């Protein structure tokens, strides 16, 4: 399990299907609790009805899974025919329906639903297990923050199967009731997504025996930035960056069965990685500069859009440039769509910021999403240098974590704690705890110090690393190892 958890991983939240319709993210969670793993072509799950683990498999020809959202209703359907290695068969048809409620003022969504249809028949060793009753309920809440959506939910279900043992006059009708309690948590942002699900099931047989099965399932996606050297030594550039997108699913079953069998069973699968080459940075004033790699990464990703060959790394970072960079970093596509689709109001959101300014759309979006505030209600001071305290506050607001600070009266770990402005205290504390900011060698944070374009770039790269790596660590490894 440890080896599997250390891999670089990606999306299995997106459901593999032929002709699937993927809705808006009311809940990225899968409604099934079987512990199945899947990629573009294959599907696997373990079944324990017979008192021993049986692995069923299928391909995209045998599976159809769809999601559809319409008028506040989220419908998910499964139709599958699976086989085991010894001729076992499984057929299943499911239709779930959830009511999705958007609390736009709070930036949250809830999804609560029930099953409309569930039929299943499993044949193992000549015995057929037929589902005769299925009860199901699920609820998920999603908190939509600027940089990342976070969600958490629960599923409870009860399945009752009927099966026959013996033949002729010795035939006996039996039942198995499977009670399932499942919890899931996850996040989704532009740089990755992870969902982890812990499911515990108790199998109660009509003859009094019981089986216990626990499944730990995690699906994840990542976008990794790699430097690729130019194979031609006489080319106009030495190399450039490429984004490699990867996906995987891991599943572990721990079982104690009525037959006396105990053990663990691991399943995992990966999606085919994809690669995307990025534009090549050609700044002439970064040779041997300590922030060169960070600056070039941000430029390649489109977070910086400087047209000059000179980046001026040691000059102050303007408030407007830092805000635009954050907007692009958390999700360039969303912000761009907002800029193009919204009707232009007659008045700018700040008196000192013209709507014709290149990055005005990012400032307006960041203000509306609660990422930034002006220096007053009417003024933004776009060309003023951003300070370290302001940057820390913006990072934490973008993550939606500003309310996670301790009760008022706490102290940060910095020697110059008393110099931290009151508005920035929560942001500095949380950003420090997350490793987004650090102090100098004397233990001082220097909250009012202006950020250079170089130092701001290092901070922004660290922010992206948090979205790419730290959240995945928390929502995969930490949950799996402690549950």
Order of alpha helices (4+ residues) and beta strands (2+ residues): alpha-beta-beta-beta-beta-beta-beta-beta-beta-beta-beta-beta-beta-beta-beta-beta-alpha-alpha-alpha-alpha-alpha-alpha
